[in-house]
Amino acid sequence: MGQAAISVVGLSKRFGSVTALDAVDFEVPPGSVFGLLGPNGAGKTTAIRILTTILRPSGGHAAVLGHDVVREAATVRRQIGLAGQYAAVDPNLTGRENLRLIGRLTQLPAARLRPRAAELLDRFDLATAGDRPVRTYSGGMRRRLDVAAALVPEPPVLFLDEPTTGLDPQSRTALWELIRELVRDGTTVLLTTQYLEEADRLATRVVVVNEGRIIADDTPAVLKSRLGNTVIELGMGDEARAVRAANVIAGRLGEPPEREGALLRLASRDGSRLLLEVLHSLDRSQLVPRTVTVRESSLDDVFLALTGHRTRTGPATRLADDPALPGGTP
C-alpha cells in the first residue's frame, strides 16, 4: 500500500481548559474524498486548521504527503489548497484578477498566471463572469470562485471546510460534480460538511467526530449497514398518540423507537418483518398510524445513533465548530 496523502496519529488540540481534539487518528488515501463529520463543537474545523498549518497541535502528529505539518509547514503549504467556511476572494476585484493575485501569492510562474486563471474560470463555469467584480456574483458563483482560487497552484491535496454551506440545491449539485472531477484527475480531497447527503454522495470514507474524539471510521455503506438497511417512519397524527404508540412498540420490541413529535422512527435489517409486527401491535391497541414510510437508512440515521441527535439541515444552517473561530462553540 502506498503512502497516505494525509496521516493523523494521536492528534490533540486544547484551548485552555477546552479539549477540541483528543487523540484523533485517521488516514486519507491519495486520490479520494474523505469526509470529516461531527456535531456542533466536534472539532472538525480545528483539525482542518492544524492540517493546513494555521494552528499548531497540542499533541500527536500529522503529515500531508509525508511532510510533518509542524516541522515542514512551508513544504506542506506548497502542497495544499484550502477553501474555508468563508470566501477568501476580494469582492472589489474581478474573478480573473482574484485568481491571478492568488497565483502571484503562491509563486506560480509568471507565464502560467493568465492561462491558469482562464483554465479555472472555464472549468468552474465562470468564464463569462470572469471580468466582472466579484461583488456582483451570486453566492454559488462566489463559492465556486473560492474553490477555484484554492486550486490555482494545482495542489495535490485540497481541504474544503463546509464547501456548500449556504448554497441553493442547484449550486450545491454543481459543486459536487466539480469535486468529483478533481478526484478523477488525481486530487485528494478532505471535506467537512454539515450535509449528510454530501458525505454520502462524495466520500469514499467517513470519520465521525464527537467531543473531539473519533466515534466511527468507515465507508458510508458500512456505517449505514451497521444501523440496519431499512428505516420505518410512522406518522401518528399527534404527540399523545405517538407517546402511546412508542410505549406499545417498546413493550413488543424491548426498546422504544426514536420519537420526533408525532413521528416514530425504527431501523432494522429485517424491515418487512418489523413492519408487520409493529403494525399488528398498534392495530390491536387501536393506534393505526396516519402515515407509514419505509426507506433505506441514511448517514443522518447513523449520525443520530452515534451522537444522540440529528444534524441540522437546510441551506441556511451552519455548525459553529471551533472555539478559536468567531461564533464557534467549544
C-alpha positions in Angstrom: 0.0 0.0 0.0 1.4 3.5 -0.9 1.9 6.5 1.3 -1.2 8.1 2.7 -2.0 11.6 1.3 -2.9 12.7 4.9 -1.8 10.9 8.1 -3.1 11.8 11.6 -1.8 10.0 14.7 -2.9 10.9 18.2 -3.7 14.5 17.2 -4.8 16.7 20.1 -5.6 20.4 20.5 -6.5 22.2 23.7 -7.8 25.8 24.0 -7.2 26.5 27.7 -9.5 24.1 29.6 -11.3 23.1 26.4 -10.1 19.9 24.5 -11.1 20.4 20.9 -9.4 17.3 19.6 -8.5 14.3 21.8 -6.0 11.7 20.3 -7.5 11.6 16.9 -6.2 9.0 14.3 -7.1 8.6 10.6 -5.5 8.2 7.2 -6.6 9.5 3.8 -5.7 7.5 0.7 -4.4 9.5 -2.3 -7.0 10.4 -5.0 -10.1 10.0 -2.7 -12.7 12.1 -1.0 -12.5 11.8 2.8 -15.5 13.1 4.9 -15.0 14.6 8.3 -18.4 14.8 10.1 -19.4 15.8 13.5 -22.0 17.7 15.6 -21.7 21.3 16.9 -18.3 21.8 18.5 -16.9 18.4 17.5 -13.5 19.8 16.4 -13.7 19.4 12.6 -12.5 22.9 11.7 -9.8 22.6 14.4 -8.5 19.5 12.6 -8.5 21.4 9.2 -6.7 24.3 10.7 -4.0 22.1 12.1 -3.6 20.1 8.8 -3.3 23.3 6.9 -0.6 24.7 9.3 -2.8 27.5 10.6 -2.8 26.0 14.2 -0.2 24.1 16.0 -1.4 20.9 17.7 -1.1 20.4 21.4 0.0 16.8 20.9 0.3 14.0 18.3 1.5 14.0 14.8 0.0 15.0 11.4 1.6 14.8 7.9 0.5 15.7 4.4 2.1 13.8 1.6 4.7 12.6 4.2 5.6 16.1 5.4 5.1 17.0 9.1 2.6 19.9 9.4 4.7 21.5 12.2 8.4 20.8 11.2 7.8 21.1 7.5 5.0 23.7 7.5 6.3 25.7 4.5 6.6 22.5 2.4 3.0 21.4 3.4 1.6 24.8 2.4 3.1 24.4 -1.1 1.3 21.1 -1.5 -2.2 22.1 -0.4 -5.2 24.2 -1.3 -7.8 25.4 1.3 -11.3 26.7 0.8 -12.6 27.7 4.3 -16.1 28.4 5.5 -15.8 32.0 4.4 -14.9 33.2 0.9 -11.3 34.4 0.7 -11.8 36.3 -2.5 -11.7 40.1 -2.8 -15.2 41.4 -3.8 -13.7 44.5 -5.4 -11.5 42.6 -7.9 -12.8 40.7 -10.9 -12.8 36.9 -10.8 -9.9 36.8 -13.2 -7.9 39.3 -11.1 -8.5 37.3 -7.9 -7.1 34.1 -9.5 -4.1 36.0 -10.9 -3.5 37.5 -7.4 -3.6 34.1 -5.8 -1.2 32.9 -8.4 1.3 35.6 -7.6 1.0 35.0 -3.9 1.6 31.3 -4.3 4.6 32.0 -6.6 3.1 30.5 -9.7 5.4 31.1 -12.7 4.5 34.4 -14.4 3.9 32.6 -17.7 1.3 30.5 -16.1 -0.8 33.2 -14.4 -3.0 34.2 -17.3 -3.5 30.6 -18.7 -4.2 29.1 -15.3 -6.8 31.8 -14.4 -8.5 31.2 -17.8 -8.5 27.4 -17.3 -10.1 27.7 -13.9 -12.7 30.2 -14.9 -13.7 27.9 -17.7 -13.7 24.8 -15.6 -15.9 26.4 -12.9 -18.3 27.9 -15.4 -17.2 31.4 -14.6 -15.7 32.4 -17.9 -18.5 34.8 -18.9 -18.3 36.5 -15.5 -14.5 36.5 -15.2 -14.1 40.2 -15.8 -16.9 41.3 -13.5 -16.3 42.4 -9.9 -16.9 39.6 -7.5 -19.3 41.7 -5.5 -21.7 41.2 -8.5 -21.5 37.4 -8.2 -24.2 35.2 -6.7 -23.4 33.1 -3.6 -22.9 30.0 -5.7 -20.6 31.8 -8.1 -18.5 33.2 -5.2 -18.2 29.7 -3.7 -17.0 28.2 -7.0 -14.5 31.0 -7.4 -13.3 30.4 -3.8 -12.7 26.7 -4.6 -11.0 27.7 -7.9 -8.7 30.1 -6.0 -7.6 27.2 -3.8 -6.7 25.3 -7.0 -4.6 28.0 -8.6 -1.2 26.4 -7.6 -2.5 22.9 -8.7 -2.2 21.4 -5.2 -2.4 17.6 -5.0 -4.3 17.9 -1.7 -7.4 20.1 -1.2 -9.1 20.9 2.0 -12.8 22.0 1.8 -14.4 23.3 5.0 -18.1 23.1 4.6 -17.9 23.9 0.9 -21.6 24.1 0.1 -23.0 25.8 3.2 -25.5 28.4 2.1 -25.7 27.3 -1.5 -29.0 26.5 -3.2 -29.6 22.9 -4.3 -28.6 23.5 -7.9 -25.3 25.3 -7.0 -24.6 22.5 -4.4 -25.0 19.8 -7.0 -22.8 21.6 -9.5 -20.0 21.9 -6.9 -20.3 18.2 -6.1 -19.7 17.4 -9.7 -16.6 19.6 -9.8 -15.3 17.9 -6.7 -15.8 14.5 -8.4 -13.9 15.8 -11.5 -11.0 16.9 -9.3 -10.7 13.5 -7.7 -10.9 11.7 -11.1 -7.9 13.9 -12.1 -6.0 12.7 -9.0 -6.6 15.3 -6.4 -7.1 14.2 -2.8 -10.0 16.0 -1.1 -10.7 16.2 2.7 -14.0 17.9 3.4 -16.0 18.8 6.4 -19.7 19.1 5.9 -23.0 19.6 7.7 -24.9 17.8 5.0 -25.0 14.1 5.5 -26.2 13.7 1.9 -23.0 15.4 0.7 -20.8 12.9 2.5 -22.9 10.0 1.3 -22.6 11.1 -2.3 -18.9 12.2 -2.3 -16.9 10.5 0.3 -15.3 7.0 -0.1 -14.6 7.0 3.7 -16.2 8.9 6.6 -14.9 9.7 10.1 -17.4 10.9 12.6 -16.0 13.1 15.4 -17.9 13.9 18.6 -16.5 16.0 21.5 -13.0 15.8 19.9 -12.9 12.0 19.6 -13.5 9.7 16.7 -16.6 7.6 17.2 -16.8 6.0 13.8 -14.4 5.5 10.8 -15.6 3.5 7.8 -17.3 3.7 4.4 -20.7 5.3 4.2 -22.2 1.9 3.1 -20.7 0.0 6.1 -21.8 2.7 8.6 -25.4 2.5 7.3 -25.4 -1.3 7.2 -24.4 -1.4 10.9 -27.5 0.6 11.8 -29.9 -1.5 9.6 -30.8 -1.4 5.9 -34.4 -0.2 6.4 -35.9 2.7 8.3 -39.6 2.7 9.1 -41.3 6.0 9.9 -44.8 6.1 11.4 -46.8 9.3 11.5 -49.2 9.1 14.4 -51.0 12.4 13.9 -50.3 14.0 17.3 -47.8 13.7 20.1 -50.2 12.0 22.6 -50.9 9.1 20.2 -47.2 8.9 19.3 -46.2 8.5 23.0 -48.8 5.8 23.5 -47.6 4.0 20.3 -44.0 4.3 21.4 -44.9 2.5 24.7 -46.7 -0.2 22.7 -43.7 -0.7 20.4 -41.3 -0.7 23.4 -43.4 -3.4 25.1 -43.3 -5.5 21.9 -39.7 -5.0 20.9 -38.0 -4.4 24.2 -36.8 -0.9 23.4 -38.6 2.3 22.4 -38.5 3.8 18.9 -37.0 7.2 18.3 -39.7 9.8 18.6 -39.7 13.3 17.0 -43.0 14.9 17.9 -45.8 12.8 16.3 -43.3 10.8 14.2 -41.8 7.5 15.3 -38.8 6.0 13.7 -37.3 2.5 13.8 -34.3 0.9 12.0 -33.9 -2.8 11.2 -32.1 -5.3 9.0 -35.4 -7.1 8.5 -37.7 -4.2 7.7 -40.6 -6.3 6.3 -40.9 -8.5 9.4 -40.5 -5.5 11.8 -43.2 -3.5 9.9 -45.7 -6.3 10.1 -45.0 -6.8 13.9 -45.3 -3.2 14.7 -48.5 -2.6 12.6 -50.1 -5.7 14.2 -49.3 -4.5 17.7 -50.6 -1.0 17.0 -53.7 -2.2 15.4 -54.6 -4.3 18.5 -54.1 -1.1 20.6 -56.3 0.9 18.2 -53.3 3.1 17.2 -53.2 2.7 13.5 -50.6 5.1 12.0 -51.8 8.0 9.9 -48.8 7.6 7.6 -46.2 4.9 7.0 -42.9 5.4 5.2 -40.3 2.7 4.5 -36.9 3.8 3.2 -33.2 2.9 3.2 -31.1 4.1 6.1 -29.1 7.3 5.6 -26.0 8.7 7.2 -28.3 11.0 9.1 -29.7 8.0 10.8 -26.2 6.8 11.6 -25.3 10.2 12.9 -28.3 10.0 15.3 -27.4 6.6 16.5 -23.8 7.6 17.2 -24.2 11.1 18.7 -27.7 11.1 20.0 -29.1 13.8 17.8 -29.5 14.6 14.1 -27.7 17.1 12.1 -29.5 20.3 11.3 -30.5 20.6 7.7 -31.2 23.4 5.3 -29.0 25.8 3.3 -29.1 28.5 6.0 -27.8 26.2 8.7 -24.2 26.4 9.9 -22.5 24.4 12.5 -20.2 26.6 14.6 -17.3 24.2 15.1 -14.2 25.8 16.5 -13.8 27.7 19.8 -11.0 29.6 18.2 -13.2 31.0 15.5 -15.7 33.8 15.7 -19.1 32.3 16.7 -17.5 28.9 17.4 -18.5 26.8 20.4 -16.2 24.5 22.3 
